[in-house]
Amino acid sequence: MNLNQRIENWLTQNKNAFRSSERPFVTLSYAQSLDGSIALRCDEPLALSGEESLRLTHQLRSMHDGILVGIGTVLSDDPQLTVRHWIGHNPQPIVLDSQLRIPAKARLCCLPDKRCWVLTTVDDQGTVIEGLEITALQGNADGRVCLQRALKLLWSRGIKSLMVEGGASVISAFLKARLVDALVLTITPQFVGGYKAVTGLGNQSRGTFPQLKPFFSERLGDDLIVWGNLNYSDHTA
């Protein structure tokens, strides 16, 4: 059994064992350098994944009902969030966009088989962008879309499993809110010294930081894949 099959079996078991009437099962998956960089700067994307790990990413996409990114990723990368390097279905694309900045020319606005869902705090029913379904949600104190409300809405719309791909503020927000159930991380053997994936988890003791437990790792092409279940216990074993 190769690495792709093992990760698929592991993830399927975890999704099937997950029980919630409030939110989807959440898988966090992204690529970073050895020093934790995901981009050169916050608005300058950087292709990090090798061919084999890119195929794994698209395999993971096909295993989830929905795929979510923040508006920063849309503005910098203009992604499609479709399955192209693997045979499988396209997940429902979802964008967190508090201030409704998504451009009408974004590639997510012209997908062939789905309308992208945009979750925002801007309650402007007069805003219509072709190819998008815009939903206003009550924001947090900082004006951002409330993740708990967003996940509850997605669950009610049939999204039982969700893949979160980034960017940095979204990755950090999901970890800080303890909403990530599984992680599949691609690490490329490079030092970049760029924009980091995870920041602002708070002044916590070592025992309260999110941990992978158990976790696994294996080389895939030129990259290292690390995967496991997120544990948020308040003490170390």
N, C-alpha and C positions, 0 to 999 in steps of 0.2 A: 504494500500500500504506500503510495507516494505522499508527499507532504500535502498536496492539495486535497487529496482524499481524506487524510487524517484530520485536517483542519475542518473540512466540511462535516465529517462525522461528529467531531467535538462540538461544533457550533450547533448542529442540528439537535444533538442531545440537550444542550443547554437551553435552546429555544423551546423545545418540547417540555422541559421541566419547569419553565418559568410560568408562574401563576400570578396574574394581576388583573383587576377589573378597572384599573386606573390609567395604565400607560403601556406602551409597547416594550418589548425586550430591546435593549439598546446595545449595539456593537459600535465601538469606536475604532476606526481604522484610518491610519495615515502613514506617510513616509517622512523620515527625518534623517539628518546626518548624524555622525557620531557625537557631535556637540549639541544635539537637540534642535538644530535649525531646520525650519521647513521652507524658508524663503531667504533671499538675499536681504530684502527689506519687506515691510508689511504690504507694500503695493507692487512688489516685483516677484513674480512666481519663479520657482526653480524646479526643474524636472529632476527628481531624485531616484525614482523607482527604476530598476532594471526591467528587462523584457519579461522575465519569469515572474517577478513580484507584481508587475503590472497586470499580468494574467490572473494572478491570485486576487488582486483587488477587484477585477471585473467579475470573477467567480463569486466573491463575497457580495457584490452588488446584486447579482442574480438570486441570491439566497434571502433577500430581505424584501419586505413589502414596500418600504420607503427608504429614500436616501436624502439626507439633510446636510446643507451647508449654510454658512452665513453670507451676508451680502458682500463682505469683503472678498470672499473667494469668487463670487460672481463678477465683481468689478475687476479683479486682478487676473483671473484665469479664464473667464467666460466659458465655464464647463458645460458639457451636455448631460453628464450624470447618467449616461446610458451604458448598456453592456455591449461592448464591441470586440473585446479580446477573449471572449468566452461565449459558449452557446447557452443562452438562458434568457429569461424575461427581463424587461426593463423595470426597475422599481419606480414607484411614484416619486418624482422629484419635489423637494420641499426646500424653501429658502426662508431663513429668519432675516427679516428686513424691517427693523423697527421704524425707520424713517421713510420707508417706501422709496428707496433710491434706485431700484432695479431699472436699467435702461430698456426701452421698448425694443431695441435691436439685439438684446442678449440672446444667445443661442437657446436658452431655456424657454424663450417665448415662441419658438417655432419647432417644437418637437413633433415628430410625425404621429405618435400614438398616444400622447398624454398631454394634459394641461398642467403646467407647474403650479403648485400651491405656494403662495407667498403669505407668510404670517407676519403681521405688522401691528404697530400700536396706533397707526394713523387711521382714524375713523372717518374716512372720506368715501362715502358710497358713490360719489360721482367719478371716482378714479377708475377708469377701465383701460386695461392694457391687453391687447389681443394675445391670446395664448396663455394667459395667466388667470388663476383663480385667487383673488385677494381676500383674505380674512383678517379682520381687525380683532385683536385681543387686548385685554387690559394689561398694561405694562407693570413692571416692577418699579420700585422707588427711583431707580436709576434710568427709567425710561425705556428699558429694553423689554423685549417680549418675555413674559414669564414662562420659563421652561416647563414647569409643572402643568400650567394651563394648556400650553401647546401640546404636550404629550397626551394629556387627557383628551383633547380635541382629536388628535390623530388616531388615538385608539378607538374613539367613537366612530371614526370614518373608515375603520377596517384596517388600519395600519397596526398590525400585531408585532411586527419586527421592524426595527429602524436602524439603518447604518448611518453613522455620523462621520463625515470626512473632514470637517474643518470649517473655517480656519482657526487660527490660534485662540481668538476670543471665545469661539464656540466650544472648542476642545476644553479650554480652561473652565468655562461656565458649567459644562456638563459634569466635569470631574468635581468641581467645587460643590455642586448641588447633589452629588452622589447619585447620579442618574445613569451611570455607565455600568453595564452588566458584564461585558466582555470586551477584550482588547485584542486586536491583531495589528501589530506595529512592524513596519518595514524600516530597518536601519541600514543605511548605505555607508560603506567604509570611507567616508570623507569628512574632513573638517571644513566647515563653511564660515563660521563666525557670523551668522546672519540672524534672522528673525526667529525667535524661539517659539516652540509649539505650546508650552505650558508655562503660565505665570500666575501669580496672585492667588495661590491656594490658601493663603493665610498663615499666620504665625502659629503653626501647630507643632506639637512634639512629634518625634520620629514615629511613634506608635500610632498616630492618628492620620498620617498621610495615606492616600489611597494606595493599595498594594495589589499586586498580582499574586494570587494564592489559590490554587497552584499555578505555576507558570511553566511554559515550555519554550524552547528556542531551537532553531535549525537553520542552516544555511540554505538559501535558495538562489541559485545563480551566483552573482557577486554580492548579494544582500544577505542580511540576517533577519529572519522573521521571529518575532517574539509574540507569544499569544498566551492568554490565560483569562481567568475570572477576576473581576475587580472585587476587592474586599475592603470594607470600610470600618472594620472593627476598631474600637478605641484602645486597643492594647496589642502588643506584639505577642507572638506565641512563645 
